[in-house]
Amino acid sequence: MAGFSKVTLPDGIELAYEILGSDHLGLAIPIVLVGGMTSCRVDWERLSSRLAHNRPVLIYDHRGMGDSTYEENDSFTIESLARDLLFLLQFIGWNELAICGHSMGGAITQQLLFLPHHATEPTPLPFHVTHVVLSATLPAVLRDPRYGVKFAPRPAGPLTEDIKRNVVRQSMAANYDPEWFADEKNQARINWAVEHGIIGRPFKTIEKQKRAVSRFDFGGLHSKLSSDIPFLIIHGKLDQILPFSNVGDRPGEIPSYQFGHNWFEYFQAQTWLDAIEVFLQSTGSDNAEDKARL
């Protein structure tokens, strides 16, 4: 994606980011979109471009992905990725913001909120988090072998562009449900994702992300979250990467639970925009007894 900026982290890594909807700065609460494993900021395009009609939207590439840099000996943990995000947000300087974390990005979002309660390096957040959306994510390491990200085998020999496209297409199938992935009307969107999926996603970085997702520990920290922060949980029954049972079962204002891991590709984009915008108008007192679920 063109038109991005970069910030240099303390270890010299450069994070690429964009602020969409900047004409709304000072007029509406910004929202930060935190992507999952293998993701680049372009993957949010269907949702971010619409959210930016109403508010500032921050999208960024995790270290080693997209236009962000990395080093071979980079530390890749959920905590280090959360501290990357913290540094970026400190650099931008917003006083208050909402966060939406998807998949691994949901774990990073939780870790960010837990940093003030860190056992050995407590770090206060220099901003107020007004709302949190956790989508297709997990509160603890997933142990069920039936789930998780599974990559297509890498063929031997040189990787041509066509071979890369085939590997990406096979690997991304789990982000949807089989019926959606096979539906003819979705093929143009899948082709768009495949073309973007072969750019800026080094396999070595993704392997480090995969290890990070298998090793984090939030033990006991969820009880420290403020009841003043409203949470919205988005999780579909057709998710093939994370089990639906990880969260509760309260119906929300969407057509059905029949959507897969990449939830923002289902239904009309306006459906998700409306759901998130309504949520961002809520207060902590509206959600203190039960956290909304889509």
Secondary structure as GFF3:
##gff-version 3
##sequence-region A 1 294
A	DSSP	beta_strand	5	8	.	.	.	ID=ss1
A	DSSP	beta_strand	14	20	.	.	.	ID=ss2
A	DSSP	three_ten_helix	22	24	.	.	.	ID=ss3
A	DSSP	beta_strand	31	34	.	.	.	ID=ss4
A	DSSP	three_ten_helix	41	44	.	.	.	ID=ss5
A	DSSP	alpha_helix	45	51	.	.	.	ID=ss6
A	DSSP	beta_strand	57	60	.	.	.	ID=ss7
A	DSSP	alpha_helix	78	92	.	.	.	ID=ss8
A	DSSP	beta_strand	96	102	.	.	.	ID=ss9
A	DSSP	alpha_helix	104	114	.	.	.	ID=ss10
A	DSSP	three_ten_helix	115	117	.	.	.	ID=ss11
A	DSSP	beta_strand	128	135	.	.	.	ID=ss12
A	DSSP	alpha_helix	161	172	.	.	.	ID=ss13
A	DSSP	three_ten_helix	173	175	.	.	.	ID=ss14
A	DSSP	alpha_helix	178	182	.	.	.	ID=ss15
A	DSSP	three_ten_helix	184	186	.	.	.	ID=ss16
A	DSSP	alpha_helix	187	197	.	.	.	ID=ss17
A	DSSP	alpha_helix	203	213	.	.	.	ID=ss18
A	DSSP	three_ten_helix	221	224	.	.	.	ID=ss19
A	DSSP	beta_strand	231	234	.	.	.	ID=ss20
A	DSSP	three_ten_helix	244	246	.	.	.	ID=ss21
A	DSSP	three_ten_helix	263	265	.	.	.	ID=ss22
A	DSSP	alpha_helix	269	280	.	.	.	ID=ss23
A	DSSP	three_ten_helix	284	286	.	.	.	ID=ss24
A	DSSP	beta_strand	292	293	.	.	.	ID=ss25
###
